[in-house]
Amino acid sequence: MKYRKLGKSGLKVSALSLGSWVTFGKQVDRQGAKTLLKTAYDAGVNFFDNAEGYEAGKSEEIMGQAIADLGLSRDTYAVSSKVFWGGKHKMQLGLSAKHVRDACDAALSRLQVDYLDLYFCHRPDIDTPIEETVRAMHNLILQGKVIYWGTSEWSAQQITEAHTVARAYGLTPPIMEQPQYNLLHRDKVEAEFRPLYENFGLGTTIWSPLASGILTGKYNDGIPEDSRLNLPDYEWLRDLWFNEEGKKKLEKVRQLTALAKEIGISMPHLSIAWCLKNPRVSTVILGASRLSQLEDNLKSMDAVEQLTPDVMEKIEAIVDNKPAGPQRFGQ
């Protein structure tokens, strides 16, 4: 395992991390989570990602139980939560100072920890002033309940506003963003955020490196019965990938699959290794419902060196979606 600084902070996170979206509490129970967490931890993974909105808090409960069962030393791993979707009541939604605090306390209880290493604003809240949210996060840090705070799927403008407010009032600014990033979804990380890396030292904990499984190649010939796209309540994912635009992307995946075979690696390894090639990525969050799946994805570190400049050029020619800018990855 390799380790990277979380933006300009001193925290060094594993280049590959483990998340619980769609899996813990839906496909993975307490014992399964324990097995996955131990395997990841033993492989050098030191960051586990979660959110209050994942299975209505059940995901955090299962992760907390599994970590407690394993007896992991608190000073050897980082765990996160996200605040925005806490329930159906008006006060359980958004980024008001009240919900930010209540959600943090609830996450601490479910995860069975005294503090959160990373705490994300899961989405921007247009109904709450950014100053209120920044101050709420700053107060949690002063109380020792949170170490670092950040955002998820915020725009560059919104992140800049948060930094401006923090600077004006002497508050703690966000240090990391959790955006979707993969071979088929690149603009925000490679183009929109480009100024933020230099101006604010932004770190990124990217999610969906396999585009919800599309970039594994398993959908090249249709939708398998046991796939994520067939899960209840995730019909929106299926619709997203099997409209006309999605079908065009699937054709690119078929070509990428052939390239992966040509260079002697699997399609998942190519996709994850491609994300790791970007030095602006602090960590790539993996998701897994089966042990074999996690074990295989962890081997992606070995594929990074096989993505030579020549191979990277071939990948670019296939995906043909390089964001506008002077250099790839905003270097």
C-alpha positions, 0 to 999 in steps of 0.5 A: 500500500502507498500513502498520500497526504490529504491535501495540504494537511499532515494526514496520510491516508492509504491510496486505496480506502474502503467505503460502505455505500450500497454495501454495508447494511444492504448487501453486507451484514456485521460479520461480512463487514468485519471480514471486509474491514480486516482484509482491507486493514491488513492490506494497509488501508487506513481510511473507512468512509461512511455517511448518515444517509447510507441505509438511514444510518444502518451502514454506520452502525454495522461499521462501528460494530465491526470495528469494535469487534476487530479491536482496531487501535483508534490511532491507526485508522481514520473514519468519516461520516457525512451530513445532509440526509438524516431523516424525513423530518425538516430538522434532519435534513440539510446543513443547518448548525443544528443538523450538523451538530445532531448528525455528528453526535448520532454518527459518533454513537453509531460508529462507536468512536469519540471523534470523526477524523473526516466529516463531509457536507454531503451536498451543498445546502442552498437554504443555509448560509455557507457561513452558518455551516462553516461555523458549525463545522469549526465549532465541532473541531473546537469541541474535539468531535471532528478533526478535518471537515470537507465537502462532497459534490460541491462546486468550485465556487461553493468551496471557494465561498467556504474558504472566503468565509473561513478566512474572514472570520478566523474559522477552519476551512474545508480541507477535502472534497469527495467527488465522483471521479472515473474514466467516464466522469472527469471534468470536476476533478481535472478542470473545475477544481484545478485552481483549488489545488494550488489556492487551498491545497484541496485533497480529494477522496474520490468515489465510484472509480468503477462507475457503479460497476460499469467500468468492470466490464460486467455490463458489456453484454447486459445486466447480470441478475446479482448486480448493483443495477438490479438492487431495489431502490437503485433503478435510477442507476440502471436508467442512467447507464442504459439510455442513449448516452449510457449506451455510447459510454458502454461501447467505450468500456468494451474498447477499454476492456479489449485494451486491458486484455491486450496489456495483461490486466483486468478492466477493474485494475485498469480503471482503478489504477487510472484514477491512482495515476492522478496525483490530485487524488488523495485516496480512491474509495473502493466498495465491495460486497464480497471478499473476493471482490475487495481482494481483487480490487486491492491488487490495482496498486500493482497495475499502476506501473503498467499504465505507461505513457503509451497506454495512457494515450490509448486510453485517452483516444478511447474515452475521448473526454479529456477536459479542456486545459493546459495539462491533464490532471491540472498538473 
